[in-house]
């Protein structure tokens, strides 16, 4: 039976988390909200509206949400042509594909943002399918993005591994019944990832590739 590896993209395969944090921080600042950068960083990986709610609270003026999201999108879009893959990311995808794994991306990105991420990875031939924000009603930490990725791969949860960099990734994978594996290159502490369900933690995709024969992706 086929096996699959589902990957988050931002902060897991492409070095974007801090760019997202800066873009959100500036969007909040332009709207008159002074928020600590580390609060923003800890919320990266959530869908836009959920991130805004987490940073500003449920008692915020929700009429600002669309403008904040649009500002972030514009600010972050300035980086599209300068995105870099994390060490070993493209090579890892190609190795897994060459060994017969189905590689699926599960990301909150969509449209031009997703296209920019795939250009940065430059490994389209290794990617079986992509589950984007455009395909699901609820983003992580809900299990729906991971479940949809499994449907695209045609693989049951027990024959899949999910690799991500945030607590939201770990929770989504756990709720979908998929083995959660974490990388530290998104900037989230090991302890937080393990508490959220990570079964194994690696430095980055290059570290995962180096230990491929002995780790959870073996």
Backbone as JSON Lines, residues from 0, in Angstrom:
{"i":0,"aa":"X","n":[0.84,-1.2,0.0],"ca":[0.0,0.0,0.0],"c":[0.88,1.25,0.0]}
{"i":1,"aa":"X","n":[0.4,2.29,-0.67],"ca":[1.15,3.53,-0.76],"c":[1.31,4.19,0.61]}
{"i":2,"aa":"X","n":[2.38,4.97,0.74],"ca":[2.61,5.79,1.94],"c":[2.7,7.24,1.5]}
{"i":3,"aa":"X","n":[2.39,8.15,2.43],"ca":[2.42,9.57,2.09],"c":[3.12,10.37,3.18]}
{"i":4,"aa":"X","n":[3.72,11.46,2.77],"ca":[4.26,12.46,3.69],"c":[3.59,13.78,3.34]}
{"i":5,"aa":"X","n":[2.9,14.35,4.32],"ca":[2.21,15.62,4.14],"c":[3.06,16.71,4.79]}
{"i":6,"aa":"X","n":[3.29,17.77,4.07],"ca":[4.13,18.86,4.56],"c":[3.36,20.16,4.69]}
{"i":7,"aa":"X","n":[3.53,20.83,5.81],"ca":[3.26,22.26,5.86],"c":[4.32,22.93,4.98]}
{"i":8,"aa":"X","n":[4.13,24.19,4.6],"ca":[5.1,24.85,3.73],"c":[5.8,26.01,4.42]}
{"i":9,"aa":"X","n":[5.04,27.01,4.87],"ca":[5.65,28.17,5.52],"c":[6.38,27.77,6.79]}
{"i":10,"aa":"X","n":[7.67,28.07,6.86],"ca":[8.44,27.78,8.05],"c":[8.91,26.34,8.13]}
{"i":11,"aa":"X","n":[8.36,25.48,7.3],"ca":[8.73,24.07,7.27],"c":[9.62,23.77,6.07]}
{"i":12,"aa":"X","n":[9.19,24.22,4.89],"ca":[9.95,24.01,3.66],"c":[10.52,25.3,3.1]}
{"i":13,"aa":"X","n":[9.84,26.41,3.34],"ca":[10.28,27.71,2.83],"c":[10.43,28.66,4.02]}
{"i":14,"aa":"X","n":[11.49,29.47,3.99],"ca":[11.88,30.31,5.14],"c":[11.06,31.61,5.17]}
{"i":15,"aa":"X","n":[9.81,31.49,5.63],"ca":[8.89,32.63,5.53],"c":[8.29,33.11,6.84]}
{"i":16,"aa":"X","n":[8.44,32.36,7.93],"ca":[7.7,32.72,9.14],"c":[8.0,34.12,9.65]}
{"i":17,"aa":"X","n":[9.29,34.47,9.64],"ca":[9.63,35.8,10.15],"c":[9.17,36.9,9.19]}
{"i":18,"aa":"X","n":[9.11,36.59,7.9],"ca":[8.57,37.56,6.94],"c":[7.08,37.78,7.2]}
{"i":19,"aa":"X","n":[6.36,36.68,7.48],"ca":[4.94,36.82,7.82],"c":[4.77,37.64,9.1]}
{"i":20,"aa":"X","n":[5.61,37.37,10.09],"ca":[5.5,38.09,11.36],"c":[5.71,39.59,11.16]}
{"i":21,"aa":"X","n":[6.71,39.94,10.37],"ca":[6.98,41.36,10.11],"c":[5.82,42.0,9.34]}
{"i":22,"aa":"X","n":[5.29,41.29,8.34],"ca":[4.19,41.84,7.55],"c":[2.94,42.03,8.41]}
{"i":23,"aa":"X","n":[2.63,41.06,9.26],"ca":[1.48,41.22,10.16],"c":[1.72,42.33,11.16]}
{"i":24,"aa":"X","n":[2.92,42.38,11.74],"ca":[3.25,43.44,12.71],"c":[3.05,44.82,12.09]}
{"i":25,"aa":"X","n":[3.51,45.0,10.85],"ca":[3.36,46.29,10.18],"c":[1.89,46.58,9.86]}
{"i":26,"aa":"X","n":[1.15,45.55,9.46],"ca":[-0.28,45.74,9.19],"c":[-1.01,46.19,10.46]}
{"i":27,"aa":"X","n":[-0.69,45.57,11.59],"ca":[-1.29,45.99,12.86],"c":[-0.88,47.43,13.2]}
{"i":28,"aa":"X","n":[0.39,47.74,13.03],"ca":[0.89,49.08,13.35],"c":[0.19,50.14,12.53]}
{"i":29,"aa":"X","n":[0.03,49.88,11.22],"ca":[-0.62,50.84,10.35],"c":[-2.07,51.09,10.76]}
{"i":30,"aa":"X","n":[-2.69,50.08,11.39],"ca":[-4.08,50.23,11.84],"c":[-4.18,50.77,13.26]}
{"i":31,"aa":"X","n":[-3.03,51.13,13.83],"ca":[-3.03,51.73,15.16],"c":[-2.87,50.77,16.32]}
{"i":32,"aa":"X","n":[-2.49,49.52,16.03],"ca":[-2.31,48.51,17.08],"c":[-0.83,48.26,17.31]}
{"i":33,"aa":"X","n":[-0.38,48.5,18.52],"ca":[1.02,48.23,18.88],"c":[1.06,46.87,19.58]}
{"i":34,"aa":"X","n":[1.55,45.88,18.9],"ca":[1.56,44.53,19.46],"c":[2.99,44.0,19.46]}
{"i":35,"aa":"X","n":[3.37,43.24,20.49],"ca":[4.72,42.68,20.54],"c":[4.94,41.69,19.39]}
{"i":36,"aa":"X","n":[6.11,41.75,18.79],"ca":[6.41,40.89,17.65],"c":[6.3,39.42,18.02]}
{"i":37,"aa":"X","n":[6.7,39.04,19.26],"ca":[6.67,37.62,19.6],"c":[5.24,37.08,19.69]}
{"i":38,"aa":"X","n":[4.26,37.96,20.0],"ca":[2.86,37.53,19.99],"c":[2.43,37.19,18.56]}
{"i":39,"aa":"X","n":[2.89,38.0,17.63],"ca":[2.55,37.76,16.23],"c":[3.2,36.46,15.75]}
{"i":40,"aa":"X","n":[4.48,36.3,16.08],"ca":[5.21,35.11,15.62],"c":[4.56,33.83,16.12]}
{"i":41,"aa":"X","n":[4.12,33.8,17.38],"ca":[3.5,32.6,17.93],"c":[2.17,32.28,17.25]}
{"i":42,"aa":"X","n":[1.55,33.26,16.62],"ca":[0.26,33.04,15.95],"c":[0.41,32.69,14.48]}
{"i":43,"aa":"X","n":[1.61,32.88,13.91],"ca":[1.84,32.55,12.5],"c":[1.55,31.07,12.29]}
{"i":44,"aa":"X","n":[0.87,30.77,11.19],"ca":[0.44,29.41,10.9],"c":[-1.06,29.23,11.03]}
{"i":45,"aa":"X","n":[-1.71,30.17,11.75],"ca":[-3.16,30.18,11.82],"c":[-3.72,30.86,10.58]}
{"i":46,"aa":"X","n":[-4.95,30.55,10.17],"ca":[-5.6,31.33,9.11],"c":[-5.66,32.8,9.52]}
{"i":47,"aa":"X","n":[-5.67,33.68,8.54],"ca":[-5.58,35.11,8.8],"c":[-6.52,35.64,9.86]}
{"i":48,"aa":"X","n":[-7.81,35.32,9.75],"ca":[-8.78,35.86,10.69],"c":[-8.57,35.3,12.09]}
{"i":49,"aa":"X","n":[-8.14,34.04,12.17],"ca":[-7.84,33.44,13.47],"c":[-6.61,34.08,14.1]}
{"i":50,"aa":"X","n":[-5.62,34.4,13.26],"ca":[-4.42,35.08,13.76],"c":[-4.78,36.45,14.33]}
{"i":51,"aa":"X","n":[-5.61,37.18,13.6],"ca":[-6.02,38.5,14.08],"c":[-6.74,38.38,15.42]}
{"i":52,"aa":"X","n":[-7.63,37.41,15.53],"ca":[-8.38,37.23,16.79],"c":[-7.45,36.86,17.92]}
{"i":53,"aa":"X","n":[-6.46,36.04,17.66],"ca":[-5.54,35.63,18.71],"c":[-4.68,36.8,19.19]}
{"i":54,"aa":"X","n":[-4.25,37.64,18.26],"ca":[-3.36,38.75,18.61],"c":[-4.11,39.91,19.25]}
{"i":55,"aa":"X","n":[-5.28,40.24,18.7],"ca":[-6.01,41.41,19.18],"c":[-7.11,41.08,20.18]}
{"i":56,"aa":"X","n":[-7.52,39.82,20.24],"ca":[-8.55,39.42,21.2],"c":[-9.94,39.45,20.58]}
{"i":57,"aa":"X","n":[-10.85,38.77,21.25],"ca":[-12.22,38.65,20.75],"c":[-13.01,39.95,20.88]}
{"i":58,"aa":"X","n":[-12.54,40.89,21.7],"ca":[-13.26,42.13,21.9],"c":[-12.79,43.24,20.95]}
{"i":59,"aa":"X","n":[-12.03,42.86,19.92],"ca":[-11.52,43.84,18.96],"c":[-12.66,44.37,18.09]}
{"i":60,"aa":"X","n":[-12.39,45.4,17.31],"ca":[-13.33,45.88,16.3],"c":[-13.19,44.99,15.06]}
{"i":61,"aa":"X","n":[-14.1,44.05,14.9],"ca":[-13.99,43.08,13.82],"c":[-14.15,43.7,12.44]}
{"i":62,"aa":"X","n":[-14.65,44.91,12.38],"ca":[-14.79,45.58,11.09],"c":[-13.42,45.9,10.48]}
{"i":63,"aa":"X","n":[-12.37,45.85,11.29],"ca":[-11.02,46.09,10.79],"c":[-10.37,44.84,10.19]}
{"i":64,"aa":"X","n":[-10.97,43.68,10.43],"ca":[-10.3,42.43,10.08],"c":[-9.94,42.33,8.6]}
{"i":65,"aa":"X","n":[-10.88,42.65,7.74],"ca":[-10.62,42.53,6.31],"c":[-9.5,43.45,5.87]}
{"i":66,"aa":"X","n":[-9.48,44.68,6.41],"ca":[-8.43,45.63,6.05],"c":[-7.07,45.16,6.56]}
{"i":67,"aa":"X","n":[-7.04,44.6,7.76],"ca":[-5.78,44.07,8.31],"c":[-5.26,42.93,7.44]}
{"i":68,"aa":"X","n":[-6.15,42.02,7.06],"ca":[-5.76,40.88,6.24],"c":[-5.25,41.35,4.88]}
{"i":69,"aa":"X","n":[-5.92,42.34,4.3],"ca":[-5.5,42.86,3.0],"c":[-4.14,43.54,3.1]}
{"i":70,"aa":"X","n":[-3.91,44.26,4.2],"ca":[-2.63,44.94,4.39],"c":[-1.5,43.93,4.53]}
{"i":71,"aa":"X","n":[-1.75,42.87,5.3],"ca":[-0.73,41.82,5.42],"c":[-0.43,41.21,4.06]}
{"i":72,"aa":"X","n":[-1.47,40.92,3.31],"ca":[-1.29,40.29,2.0],"c":[-0.43,41.17,1.09]}
{"i":73,"aa":"X","n":[-0.69,42.48,1.11],"ca":[0.08,43.41,0.28],"c":[1.52,43.5,0.74]}
{"i":74,"aa":"X","n":[1.72,43.62,2.05],"ca":[3.07,43.74,2.59],"c":[3.88,42.48,2.35]}
{"i":75,"aa":"X","n":[3.28,41.33,2.6],"ca":[4.0,40.07,2.41],"c":[4.28,39.81,0.94]}
{"i":76,"aa":"X","n":[3.39,40.26,0.07],"ca":[3.57,40.05,-1.36],"c":[4.84,40.66,-1.91]}
{"i":77,"aa":"X","n":[5.41,41.64,-1.2],"ca":[6.66,42.25,-1.64],"c":[7.83,41.26,-1.62]}
{"i":78,"aa":"X","n":[7.68,40.18,-0.88],"ca":[8.76,39.21,-0.76],"c":[8.66,38.04,-1.74]}
{"i":79,"aa":"X","n":[7.6,37.98,-2.52],"ca":[7.34,36.8,-3.34],"c":[8.52,36.38,-4.21]}
{"i":80,"aa":"X","n":[9.25,37.35,-4.77],"ca":[10.35,37.02,-5.67],"c":[11.65,36.76,-4.94]}
{"i":81,"aa":"X","n":[11.62,36.8,-3.58],"ca":[12.86,36.62,-2.8],"c":[12.75,35.49,-1.79]}
{"i":82,"aa":"X","n":[11.75,34.65,-1.91],"ca":[11.58,33.56,-0.96],"c":[12.62,32.47,-1.2]}
{"i":83,"aa":"X","n":[13.15,31.93,-0.11],"ca":[14.17,30.89,-0.21],"c":[13.69,29.6,0.47]}
{"i":84,"aa":"X","n":[13.99,28.46,-0.12],"ca":[13.68,27.19,0.56],"c":[14.6,27.02,1.76]}
{"i":85,"aa":"X","n":[14.13,26.33,2.78],"ca":[14.97,26.01,3.92],"c":[15.96,24.93,3.53]}
{"i":86,"aa":"X","n":[17.09,24.82,4.25],"ca":[18.12,23.85,3.87],"c":[17.58,22.44,3.71]}
{"i":87,"aa":"X","n":[17.85,21.86,2.56],"ca":[17.48,20.48,2.29],"c":[16.04,20.26,1.87]}
{"i":88,"aa":"X","n":[15.23,21.32,1.81],"ca":[13.8,21.14,1.55],"c":[13.52,20.51,0.19]}
{"i":89,"aa":"X","n":[14.06,21.08,-0.85],"ca":[13.78,20.56,-2.2],"c":[14.34,19.16,-2.37]}
{"i":90,"aa":"X","n":[15.54,18.93,-1.83],"ca":[16.17,17.61,-1.92],"c":[15.35,16.56,-1.18]}
{"i":91,"aa":"X","n":[14.78,16.93,-0.03],"ca":[13.96,16.0,0.74],"c":[12.73,15.58,-0.05]}
{"i":92,"aa":"X","n":[12.05,16.54,-0.66],"ca":[10.87,16.22,-1.46],"c":[11.22,15.29,-2.61]}
{"i":93,"aa":"X","n":[12.32,15.59,-3.28],"ca":[12.72,14.75,-4.42],"c":[13.1,13.34,-3.98]}
{"i":94,"aa":"X","n":[13.78,13.21,-2.83],"ca":[14.17,11.89,-2.33],"c":[12.93,11.06,-1.99]}
{"i":95,"aa":"X","n":[12.0,11.67,-1.29],"ca":[10.78,10.95,-0.92],"c":[10.02,10.49,-2.16]}
{"i":96,"aa":"X","n":[9.93,11.37,-3.14],"ca":[9.24,11.02,-4.38],"c":[9.96,9.88,-5.09]}
{"i":97,"aa":"X","n":[11.29,9.94,-5.14],"ca":[12.06,8.91,-5.82],"c":[11.9,7.56,-5.14]}
{"i":98,"aa":"X","n":[11.64,7.58,-3.83],"ca":[11.47,6.34,-3.08],"c":[10.02,5.87,-3.07]}
{"i":99,"aa":"X","n":[9.17,6.54,-3.83],"ca":[7.8,6.07,-4.0],"c":[6.78,6.64,-3.03]}
{"i":100,"aa":"X","n":[7.16,7.65,-2.25],"ca":[6.19,8.26,-1.34],"c":[5.33,9.27,-2.1]}
{"i":101,"aa":"X","n":[4.11,9.43,-1.64],"ca":[3.27,10.49,-2.17],"c":[3.47,11.73,-1.31]}
{"i":102,"aa":"X","n":[3.92,12.79,-1.92],"ca":[4.25,14.03,-1.23],"c":[3.12,15.03,-1.46]}
{"i":103,"aa":"X","n":[2.49,15.48,-0.37],"ca":[1.38,16.41,-0.48],"c":[1.67,17.62,0.4]}
{"i":104,"aa":"X","n":[1.41,18.8,-0.13],"ca":[1.55,20.03,0.65],"c":[0.19,20.4,1.25]}
{"i":105,"aa":"X","n":[0.2,20.79,2.53],"ca":[-1.02,21.24,3.19],"c":[-0.72,22.61,3.78]}
{"i":106,"aa":"X","n":[-1.21,23.65,3.14],"ca":[-0.81,25.0,3.48],"c":[-1.99,25.95,3.53]}
{"i":107,"aa":"X","n":[-1.87,26.98,4.37],"ca":[-2.91,28.0,4.43],"c":[-2.75,29.0,3.29]}
{"i":108,"aa":"X","n":[-1.67,28.88,2.53],"ca":[-1.46,29.78,1.39],"c":[-2.33,29.35,0.21]}
{"i":109,"aa":"X","n":[-2.65,30.3,-0.63],"ca":[-3.41,30.02,-1.83],"c":[-3.06,31.03,-2.91]}
{"i":110,"aa":"X","n":[-3.54,30.83,-4.12],"ca":[-3.36,31.79,-5.2],"c":[-1.91,32.14,-5.47]}
{"i":111,"aa":"X","n":[-1.61,33.43,-5.67],"ca":[-0.24,33.86,-5.99],"c":[0.77,33.51,-4.9]}
{"i":112,"aa":"X","n":[0.33,33.51,-3.63],"ca":[1.24,33.17,-2.54],"c":[1.71,31.72,-2.65]}
{"i":113,"aa":"X","n":[0.78,30.82,-2.91],"ca":[1.14,29.42,-3.08],"c":[2.04,29.24,-4.29]}
{"i":114,"aa":"X","n":[1.75,29.94,-5.36],"ca":[2.59,29.86,-6.56],"c":[4.02,30.31,-6.25]}
{"i":115,"aa":"X","n":[4.17,31.37,-5.44],"ca":[5.5,31.86,-5.07],"c":[6.25,30.84,-4.23]}
{"i":116,"aa":"X","n":[5.53,30.16,-3.33],"ca":[6.16,29.13,-2.5],"c":[6.65,27.96,-3.35]}
{"i":117,"aa":"X","n":[5.84,27.56,-4.31],"ca":[6.23,26.44,-5.17],"c":[7.4,26.82,-6.08]}
{"i":118,"aa":"X","n":[7.43,28.08,-6.51],"ca":[8.6,28.53,-7.3],"c":[9.86,28.46,-6.46]}
{"i":119,"aa":"X","n":[9.75,28.86,-5.2],"ca":[10.92,28.83,-4.31],"c":[11.42,27.41,-4.11]}
{"i":120,"aa":"X","n":[10.5,26.47,-3.96],"ca":[10.88,25.07,-3.76],"c":[11.47,24.45,-5.03]}
{"i":121,"aa":"X","n":[10.93,24.82,-6.18],"ca":[11.42,24.31,-7.46],"c":[11.49,22.78,-7.46]}
{"i":122,"aa":"X","n":[10.4,22.15,-6.98],"ca":[10.38,20.68,-6.91],"c":[9.0,20.16,-7.3]}
{"i":123,"aa":"X","n":[8.37,20.82,-8.25],"ca":[7.0,20.44,-8.63],"c":[6.89,18.98,-9.06]}
{"i":124,"aa":"X","n":[7.95,18.45,-9.66],"ca":[7.9,17.07,-10.15],"c":[7.77,16.06,-9.0]}
{"i":125,"aa":"X","n":[8.12,16.5,-7.77],"ca":[8.07,15.6,-6.62],"c":[6.78,15.73,-5.82]}
{"i":126,"aa":"X","n":[5.94,16.71,-6.16],"ca":[4.73,16.99,-5.38],"c":[3.52,16.33,-6.04]}
{"i":127,"aa":"X","n":[2.89,15.42,-5.3],"ca":[1.72,14.72,-5.82],"c":[0.51,15.63,-5.9]}
{"i":128,"aa":"X","n":[0.29,16.43,-4.86],"ca":[-0.89,17.29,-4.8],"c":[-0.67,18.36,-3.74]}
{"i":129,"aa":"X","n":[-1.56,19.36,-3.75],"ca":[-1.51,20.45,-2.77],"c":[-2.9,20.71,-2.23]}
{"i":130,"aa":"X","n":[-3.02,20.71,-0.91],"ca":[-4.25,21.11,-0.24],"c":[-4.05,22.53,0.28]}
{"i":131,"aa":"X","n":[-4.7,23.48,-0.35],"ca":[-4.49,24.88,0.0],"c":[-5.67,25.45,0.78]}
{"i":132,"aa":"X","n":[-5.51,26.68,1.22],"ca":[-6.57,27.36,1.96],"c":[-7.84,27.48,1.12]}
{"i":133,"aa":"X","n":[-7.69,27.45,-0.19],"ca":[-8.85,27.59,-1.07],"c":[-9.72,26.34,-1.08]}
{"i":134,"aa":"X","n":[-9.2,25.23,-0.53],"ca":[-9.88,23.93,-0.64],"c":[-10.64,23.51,0.62]}
{"i":135,"aa":"X","n":[-10.47,24.24,1.72],"ca":[-11.06,23.81,3.0],"c":[-11.81,24.97,3.65]}
{"i":136,"aa":"X","n":[-12.73,24.62,4.54],"ca":[-13.48,25.64,5.26],"c":[-12.77,26.09,6.52]}
{"i":137,"aa":"X","n":[-12.07,25.17,7.18],"ca":[-11.36,25.5,8.41],"c":[-9.88,25.18,8.26]}
{"i":138,"aa":"X","n":[-9.03,26.13,8.67],"ca":[-7.59,25.89,8.63],"c":[-7.09,25.25,9.91]}
{"i":139,"aa":"X","n":[-5.79,25.0,9.97],"ca":[-5.19,24.45,11.17],"c":[-5.42,25.41,12.36]}
{"i":140,"aa":"X","n":[-5.61,24.89,13.56],"ca":[-5.37,23.53,14.02],"c":[-6.51,22.54,13.78]}
{"i":141,"aa":"X","n":[-7.56,22.93,13.06],"ca":[-8.59,21.96,12.68],"c":[-7.94,20.89,11.8]}
{"i":142,"aa":"X","n":[-8.43,19.66,11.83],"ca":[-7.81,18.59,11.05],"c":[-8.11,18.63,9.56]}
{"i":143,"aa":"X","n":[-9.04,19.48,9.14],"ca":[-9.53,19.44,7.76],"c":[-8.43,19.56,6.71]}
{"i":144,"aa":"X","n":[-7.43,20.47,6.85],"ca":[-6.38,20.53,5.82],"c":[-5.6,19.23,5.68]}
{"i":145,"aa":"X","n":[-5.33,18.57,6.81],"ca":[-4.59,17.32,6.76],"c":[-5.46,16.2,6.18]}
{"i":146,"aa":"X","n":[-6.71,16.17,6.59],"ca":[-7.63,15.16,6.06],"c":[-7.8,15.3,4.55]}
{"i":147,"aa":"X","n":[-7.88,16.54,4.08],"ca":[-8.01,16.77,2.64],"c":[-6.73,16.33,1.92]}
{"i":148,"aa":"X","n":[-5.58,16.59,2.53],"ca":[-4.32,16.15,1.93],"c":[-4.28,14.63,1.8]}
{"i":149,"aa":"X","n":[-4.79,13.93,2.81],"ca":[-4.82,12.47,2.74],"c":[-5.74,11.98,1.63]}
{"i":150,"aa":"X","n":[-6.86,12.66,1.45],"ca":[-7.78,12.31,0.36],"c":[-7.08,12.47,-0.99]}
{"i":151,"aa":"X","n":[-6.35,13.56,-1.14],"ca":[-5.63,13.79,-2.4],"c":[-4.56,12.74,-2.63]}
{"i":152,"aa":"X","n":[-3.92,12.29,-1.54],"ca":[-2.88,11.28,-1.66],"c":[-3.46,9.89,-1.85]}
{"i":153,"aa":"X","n":[-4.72,9.68,-1.44],"ca":[-5.32,8.37,-1.51],"c":[-4.71,7.4,-0.52]}
{"i":154,"aa":"X","n":[-4.34,7.92,0.65],"ca":[-3.63,7.14,1.67],"c":[-4.35,7.31,3.0]}
{"i":155,"aa":"X","n":[-4.54,6.22,3.79],"ca":[-5.16,6.36,5.1],"c":[-4.22,7.02,6.11]}
{"i":156,"aa":"X","n":[-4.78,7.56,7.17],"ca":[-4.0,8.31,8.15],"c":[-2.86,7.5,8.74]}
{"i":157,"aa":"X","n":[-3.09,6.21,8.98],"ca":[-2.06,5.39,9.62],"c":[-0.86,5.12,8.72]}
{"i":158,"aa":"X","n":[-0.96,5.45,7.44],"ca":[0.16,5.27,6.53],"c":[0.74,6.61,6.07]}
{"i":159,"aa":"X","n":[0.53,7.63,6.91],"ca":[1.02,8.97,6.57],"c":[1.73,9.6,7.76]}
{"i":160,"aa":"X","n":[2.6,10.53,7.44],"ca":[3.3,11.35,8.42],"c":[3.09,12.8,8.03]}
{"i":161,"aa":"X","n":[2.92,13.66,9.03],"ca":[2.77,15.09,8.75],"c":[3.98,15.83,9.32]}
{"i":162,"aa":"X","n":[4.6,16.68,8.52],"ca":[5.76,17.46,8.95],"c":[5.38,18.93,8.97]}
{"i":163,"aa":"X","n":[5.57,19.58,10.12],"ca":[5.24,20.99,10.25],"c":[6.13,21.67,11.27]}
{"i":164,"aa":"X","n":[5.91,22.97,11.46],"ca":[6.8,23.74,12.33],"c":[6.09,24.5,13.44]}
{"i":165,"aa":"X","n":[4.76,24.42,13.52],"ca":[4.03,25.16,14.54],"c":[3.18,24.23,15.4]}
{"i":166,"aa":"X","n":[2.74,24.74,16.53],"ca":[1.85,23.95,17.39],"c":[0.54,23.68,16.66]}
{"i":167,"aa":"X","n":[0.13,24.58,15.76],"ca":[-1.12,24.39,15.01],"c":[-0.98,23.2,14.07]}
{"i":168,"aa":"X","n":[0.22,23.03,13.48],"ca":[0.47,21.87,12.62],"c":[0.37,20.58,13.41]}
{"i":169,"aa":"X","n":[1.01,20.56,14.59],"ca":[1.02,19.35,15.4],"c":[-0.39,18.97,15.84]}
{"i":170,"aa":"X","n":[-1.18,19.96,16.23],"ca":[-2.54,19.69,16.68],"c":[-3.41,19.2,15.52]}
{"i":171,"aa":"X","n":[-3.26,19.8,14.35],"ca":[-4.04,19.39,13.19],"c":[-3.72,17.94,12.81]}
{"i":172,"aa":"X","n":[-2.43,17.6,12.8],"ca":[-2.02,16.24,12.46],"c":[-2.56,15.24,13.46]}
{"i":173,"aa":"X","n":[-2.44,15.56,14.75],"ca":[-2.92,14.65,15.8],"c":[-4.42,14.42,15.67]}
{"i":174,"aa":"X","n":[-5.17,15.49,15.42],"ca":[-6.62,15.37,15.3],"c":[-7.03,14.58,14.05]}
{"i":175,"aa":"X","n":[-6.16,14.57,13.04],"ca":[-6.44,13.81,11.82],"c":[-5.94,12.37,11.92]}
{"i":176,"aa":"X","n":[-5.3,12.02,13.03],"ca":[-4.8,10.66,13.21],"c":[-3.51,10.36,12.49]}
{"i":177,"aa":"X","n":[-2.77,11.42,12.12],"ca":[-1.52,11.28,11.38],"c":[-0.36,11.53,12.34]}
{"i":178,"aa":"X","n":[0.73,10.79,12.18],"ca":[1.9,10.98,13.03],"c":[2.5,12.37,12.82]}
{"i":179,"aa":"X","n":[2.56,13.21,13.88],"ca":[3.09,14.56,13.73],"c":[4.61,14.59,13.93]}
{"i":180,"aa":"X","n":[5.32,15.2,13.01],"ca":[6.77,15.38,13.08],"c":[7.05,16.87,12.94]}
{"i":181,"aa":"X","n":[7.93,17.39,13.81],"ca":[8.17,18.83,13.82],"c":[9.58,19.19,13.38]}
{"i":182,"aa":"X","n":[9.71,20.4,12.84],"ca":[11.02,20.99,12.57],"c":[11.09,22.31,13.33]}
{"i":183,"aa":"X","n":[12.32,22.68,13.71],"ca":[12.53,23.87,14.53],"c":[12.8,25.13,13.72]}
{"i":184,"aa":"X","n":[12.9,25.01,12.4],"ca":[13.3,26.13,11.57],"c":[12.24,27.21,11.45]}
{"i":185,"aa":"X","n":[11.03,26.96,11.97],"ca":[10.01,28.01,11.99],"c":[10.11,28.91,13.2]}
{"i":186,"aa":"X","n":[10.99,28.56,14.15],"ca":[11.23,29.42,15.3],"c":[10.43,29.09,16.54]}
{"i":187,"aa":"X","n":[9.68,28.0,16.54],"ca":[8.88,27.61,17.7],"c":[9.7,26.65,18.56]}
{"i":188,"aa":"X","n":[9.72,26.84,19.89],"ca":[10.55,26.0,20.76],"c":[10.15,24.53,20.73]}
{"i":189,"aa":"X","n":[11.14,23.67,20.91],"ca":[10.94,22.23,20.93],"c":[9.87,21.83,21.94]}
{"i":190,"aa":"X","n":[9.94,22.4,23.15],"ca":[9.0,22.02,24.21],"c":[7.56,22.28,23.8]}
{"i":191,"aa":"X","n":[7.32,23.4,23.13],"ca":[5.96,23.73,22.69],"c":[5.47,22.73,21.64]}
{"i":192,"aa":"X","n":[6.35,22.36,20.74],"ca":[5.98,21.41,19.68],"c":[5.7,20.03,20.25]}
{"i":193,"aa":"X","n":[6.52,19.6,21.19],"ca":[6.31,18.29,21.81],"c":[5.03,18.29,22.63]}
{"i":194,"aa":"X","n":[4.76,19.37,23.34],"ca":[3.53,19.45,24.12],"c":[2.3,19.4,23.22]}
{"i":195,"aa":"X","n":[2.43,19.91,21.99],"ca":[1.32,19.91,21.04],"c":[1.17,18.58,20.32]}
{"i":196,"aa":"X","n":[2.09,17.63,20.56],"ca":[1.91,16.3,19.98],"c":[3.02,15.78,19.1]}
{"i":197,"aa":"X","n":[4.09,16.56,18.88],"ca":[5.17,16.11,18.0],"c":[5.78,14.8,18.51]}
{"i":198,"aa":"X","n":[5.86,13.8,17.65],"ca":[6.47,12.52,18.02],"c":[7.98,12.55,17.86]}
{"i":199,"aa":"X","n":[8.47,13.41,16.98],"ca":[9.9,13.58,16.77],"c":[10.14,15.02,16.32]}
{"i":200,"aa":"X","n":[11.32,15.55,16.64],"ca":[11.63,16.95,16.33],"c":[13.0,17.0,15.66]}
{"i":201,"aa":"X","n":[13.09,17.72,14.55],"ca":[14.33,17.86,13.79],"c":[14.65,19.34,13.62]}
{"i":202,"aa":"X","n":[15.91,19.63,13.32],"ca":[16.33,21.02,13.16],"c":[15.68,21.67,11.94]}
{"i":203,"aa":"X","n":[15.69,20.95,10.82],"ca":[15.21,21.5,9.56],"c":[15.07,20.35,8.56]}
{"i":204,"aa":"X","n":[14.62,20.63,7.33],"ca":[14.49,19.54,6.35],"c":[15.8,18.81,6.07]}
{"i":205,"aa":"X","n":[16.93,19.52,6.12],"ca":[18.22,18.87,5.88],"c":[18.49,17.82,6.95]}
{"i":206,"aa":"X","n":[18.17,18.13,8.18],"ca":[18.35,17.17,9.28],"c":[17.44,15.96,9.08]}
{"i":207,"aa":"X","n":[16.22,16.21,8.65],"ca":[15.28,15.12,8.39],"c":[15.81,14.23,7.26]}
{"i":208,"aa":"X","n":[16.36,14.85,6.24],"ca":[16.91,14.09,5.11],"c":[18.1,13.24,5.55]}
{"i":209,"aa":"X","n":[18.96,13.79,6.4],"ca":[20.13,13.06,6.87],"c":[19.76,11.81,7.66]}
{"i":210,"aa":"X","n":[18.64,11.88,8.36],"ca":[18.24,10.76,9.24],"c":[17.05,10.01,8.68]}
{"i":211,"aa":"X","n":[16.84,10.1,7.38],"ca":[15.64,9.54,6.76],"c":[15.49,8.05,7.0]}
{"i":212,"aa":"X","n":[16.59,7.31,7.03],"ca":[16.55,5.86,7.14],"c":[16.17,5.39,8.54]}
{"i":213,"aa":"X","n":[16.3,6.27,9.54],"ca":[16.09,5.83,10.91],"c":[14.95,6.57,11.62]}
{"i":214,"aa":"X","n":[14.34,7.53,10.98],"ca":[13.31,8.32,11.61],"c":[11.91,7.89,11.25]}
{"i":215,"aa":"X","n":[10.92,8.67,11.62],"ca":[9.52,8.31,11.37],"c":[9.13,8.3,9.9]}
{"i":216,"aa":"X","n":[9.95,8.88,9.04],"ca":[9.67,8.84,7.6],"c":[10.26,7.6,6.94]}
{"i":217,"aa":"X","n":[10.96,6.77,7.71],"ca":[11.61,5.58,7.13],"c":[10.56,4.62,6.6]}
